[in-house]
Amino acid sequence: MVEKKIKEAMTIMHDDASILQPPLVTGNKSIGDVTRDVCASMDRKPTGLWWAAFAVSSSALLLGVVAVTYQIATGIGTWGLNKTVGWAFDITNFVFWIGIGHAGTLISAVLFLFRQKWRTGVNRSAEAMTLFAVVCAGIFPLIHMGRPWLAFWTVPYPNTRGSLWVNFKSPLLWDVFAISTYLSISAVFWYVGLIPDLATIRDRSKVGLRKRITSILCLGWDGSARTWHRYETVYLLLAGLATPLVFSVHSIVSMDFATAVIPGWHTTIFPPYFVAGAIFSGLAMVLTLMLIARKVMHLEDYITQTHVDRMSLLMLSMGSLVGLAYGTEFFTAYYSGNGYEQFVFMNRALGPFRWAYWTMVSCNVLIPQILWFRRVRACLPLVFAIAIVVNIGMWFERFVIIVTSLHRDFLPSSWADYTPTSIEVATLIGSFGLFFTCFLLFCRIAPVIAIAEIKGAAHLNKPKIDQHENSQEMVA
Amino acid sequence: MSERVLLAIFDHEEDLIASIGALREREYQIIDAYTPYAVHGLDKAMGLKPSRLNWVCFICGMVGVLGMLWFEHWSASIDWPLDVGGKPWNSLPSDVPVSFEAAVFLGGFGSVFALFGVSRLFPGKRPEFAYPRGTDDRFVLVIDQADSTFDLGAVTVLLNEFHVLETEERLTSHTGAL
């Protein structure tokens, strides 16, 4: 009888329809269980599935290395770019990857400031994803330079040419500063978050390479209350700094376009539009990786249905914002009375690249609308499929913005078509290879869930759980 | 100078905080507490003052923003004025983005390195009080025994009230400056 009552109570407690917050970690874990569960995947030997994924991604990476080596050795002529379409695949990929990176900072910094505790289940891997995505992004402008070994010319340093300084009025230069700051601050944010977990790994591993490496990297962390007190202050500061940073980075990326005089680029909506799009694509990528990781690494108790539900809602709202931006762009073109602007937008929707435009609209605006239904959000394979669709759609968004605005410019005699070459496609595949290879290695060598953060946020080991255990003992 | 300390091990954060309150009421010296995660309210229980690292961040950020504004102005309009599309040499709005990035960069790195400096975290450092499960699922309280009024029996009785799991006496070279 008592057992039945307790079961009833448990059902009510875990009912999704409850207005109270659902538990962050399911499965009635103690804080010791959290350490064991998260470290388990690092202790185990890699599974066959991991090796298969690693083989595919490292092969893709190798393909990319070959393509980039060939391109650097031969020249930019190996790409399908021409005088009219001077930016295409490379900058599309650059903006795409930078966008992917934005969800990591959104989850780790913005949601931290908003006290969204559910972020602790996903923030570590989202931050790692940010780092890898920004590295992937950085490669594209670098190789587009043609002579990447002179990339250091973008840094203002005293030189023998004058000194000839960099042009601080160019958004392309702002980008150099924005992206390098973003990469370094994201790396620091990630590392600072890792320190307590590295100490946990140090203390639980026996003598060996892992113990030695973690002892060095955790900087002698011992969990002192005084250190925690300062640590929390610094973590809050970093979150406070990273939040405007994430908005500034994609705003500056958008200014690469918006400060040009090209119709379709020269518009004030670009900064917020790009930021919303970036977060949208990043969330889609986080969801893609999370859904795989929770299944493969058996983290269902930490990355719960609630996490997927909230991320889906965030993705839906960002997707709708992006949809609003698409509409606003058209309205602005119509209302501006500017013939060139109107032409570019009609050309986007009905011109030779209309297939790309309508792929973008369907993937980013129409299909994600089914996320309004709770049942859809609860069906993980469907959410996974939508996330993939959004990833594709957001890649096409950048392609549409860049290529359709350029291919028919002010002078009809210079209109041109654009088709990517195999080298460009191989470079794109290579960037995915780099991203997934890094992510798979990360899953093996670092805790994919922020152990210390989730222990603090999830209210584990509370006396009330003891009471529950007592009652279970009584039943027994 | 070596010191005698008492380590008390708990398995609940509530017990740790409550025992700290009780010990401080009786004027025992708490050296530090070691927890696997940031325990909410522990700073208040231990009477820790708000950290001044905010100021480090602010100053580094200001150095970043002012330094970069000056550099942009100096390089673009004094050292080698460059006419870019007829724009004014010293246009402030175009200097804003890079100055902002410099502020974030210096503010972030400054406060993290200040944290490492103040908390004496560096590669190769050995933890002060090694208690292996202190970074897993145990809460460790370190009480100073040097005080002549320290009564081990009374403290043990008090700690037992707060469900202490075990206590351990240690000699340490710790100077109390943590």
Contacts between the chains, C-beta under 8 A, distances in Angstrom:
chain1	res1	chain2	res2	distance
A	30	B	137	6.6
A	31	B	36	6.4
A	31	B	37	7.7
A	31	B	136	7.6
A	31	B	137	4.4
A	32	B	136	5.9
A	32	B	137	3.7
A	35	B	36	7.9
A	35	B	136	4.9
A	35	B	137	6.8
A	156	B	71	7.4
A	156	B	75	6.4
A	162	B	80	5.7
A	163	B	79	7.0
A	163	B	80	7.0
A	164	B	80	6.4
A	165	B	75	3.9
A	165	B	76	6.7
A	165	B	79	6.8
A	165	B	80	6.0
A	165	B	82	7.6
A	166	B	75	8.0
A	167	B	76	7.8
A	167	B	82	6.7
A	167	B	84	5.8
A	168	B	72	4.7
A	168	B	75	7.2
A	168	B	76	5.4
A	168	B	94	6.3
A	168	B	95	6.2
A	168	B	98	6.1
A	169	B	76	7.4
A	169	B	84	5.1
A	169	B	87	5.9
A	169	B	91	6.8
A	169	B	94	4.4
A	170	B	84	7.6
A	171	B	97	7.8
A	173	B	98	7.3
A	174	B	97	4.2
A	174	B	98	5.8
A	174	B	101	7.6
A	177	B	97	7.3
A	177	B	98	4.8
A	177	B	101	4.4
A	177	B	102	7.3
A	178	B	97	6.9
A	178	B	101	5.4
A	181	B	101	4.3
A	181	B	102	7.8
A	181	B	104	5.7
A	181	B	105	4.6
A	184	B	105	6.6
A	184	B	108	7.9
A	184	B	109	7.5
A	185	B	104	6.3
A	185	B	105	6.8
A	185	B	108	4.8
A	188	B	108	5.9
A	188	B	109	6.7
A	188	B	112	5.5
A	189	B	108	7.8
A	192	B	112	6.0
A	192	B	115	7.9
A	195	B	121	7.6
A	196	B	36	7.7
A	196	B	37	7.2
A	196	B	135	7.0
A	199	B	127	7.7
A	199	B	135	4.7
A	200	B	36	7.0
A	200	B	135	4.4
A	200	B	136	6.1
A	202	B	135	7.7
A	203	B	132	4.7
A	203	B	133	7.4
A	203	B	134	7.4
A	203	B	135	4.8
A	203	B	136	6.6
A	204	B	132	7.4
A	204	B	136	6.4
A	215	B	124	7.4
A	216	B	123	4.7
A	216	B	124	6.0
A	217	B	123	7.3
A	219	B	116	6.6
A	219	B	121	3.8
A	219	B	122	5.7
A	219	B	123	6.0
A	219	B	125	6.1
A	220	B	120	7.8
A	220	B	121	5.9
A	220	B	122	6.8
A	220	B	124	7.4
A	220	B	125	2.7
A	220	B	126	6.0
A	220	B	127	5.6
A	221	B	121	6.5
A	221	B	127	7.2
A	221	B	135	7.4
A	222	B	34	5.8
A	222	B	127	3.6
A	222	B	128	5.6
A	222	B	129	6.5
A	222	B	130	7.5
A	222	B	134	6.8
A	222	B	135	7.4
A	223	B	34	4.5
A	223	B	35	5.3
A	223	B	36	6.0
A	223	B	134	5.5
A	223	B	135	5.3
A	223	B	140	8.0
A	224	B	32	5.0
A	224	B	33	7.4
A	224	B	34	5.7
A	224	B	119	7.6
A	224	B	128	7.0
A	224	B	178	6.6
A	225	B	32	5.8
A	225	B	33	4.2
A	225	B	34	7.2
A	225	B	35	6.4
A	225	B	39	7.4
A	225	B	42	5.1
A	225	B	43	7.0
A	225	B	46	5.8
A	225	B	48	7.2
A	226	B	32	6.0
A	226	B	48	6.4
A	226	B	119	7.2
A	226	B	178	6.1
A	227	B	119	4.4
A	227	B	121	7.3
A	228	B	35	6.6
A	228	B	37	7.9
A	228	B	38	4.6
A	228	B	39	7.4
A	228	B	42	7.3
A	229	B	38	8.0
A	229	B	42	7.7
A	229	B	43	4.6
A	229	B	48	5.1
A	229	B	51	6.2
A	230	B	51	4.9
A	230	B	53	5.9
A	230	B	115	5.4
A	230	B	118	6.2
A	230	B	119	5.7
A	231	B	38	7.0
A	231	B	115	6.5
A	231	B	119	7.5
A	232	B	38	5.1
A	233	B	50	7.8
A	233	B	51	4.1
A	233	B	53	5.0
A	233	B	54	6.6
A	233	B	115	8.0
A	234	B	53	5.7
A	234	B	57	8.0
A	234	B	111	5.1
A	234	B	112	6.1
A	234	B	114	7.8
A	234	B	115	4.5
A	237	B	53	6.9
A	237	B	54	6.7
A	237	B	57	4.8
A	237	B	107	7.3
A	237	B	108	7.7
A	237	B	111	5.1
A	238	B	108	5.8
A	238	B	111	7.3
A	238	B	112	7.3
A	241	B	57	7.6
A	241	B	61	7.8
A	241	B	104	4.9
A	241	B	107	5.5
A	241	B	108	5.1
A	242	B	104	7.8
A	242	B	108	7.7
A	244	B	100	7.6
A	244	B	104	7.3
A	245	B	101	7.7
A	245	B	104	4.9
A	248	B	97	6.8
A	248	B	100	6.0
A	248	B	101	7.0
A	248	B	104	7.9
A	252	B	97	5.6
A	255	B	97	7.9
A	452	B	36	6.4
A	452	B	37	4.3
A	452	B	38	7.3
A	453	B	37	7.1
A	455	B	36	5.9
A	455	B	37	4.2
A	456	B	37	3.8
A	456	B	38	5.3
A	456	B	39	7.2
A	456	B	40	7.2
A	461	B	11	7.1
A	461	B	12	6.2
A	461	B	13	7.6
A	461	B	137	7.3
A	462	B	12	7.6
A	462	B	14	7.6
A	463	B	12	6.4
A	463	B	14	6.3
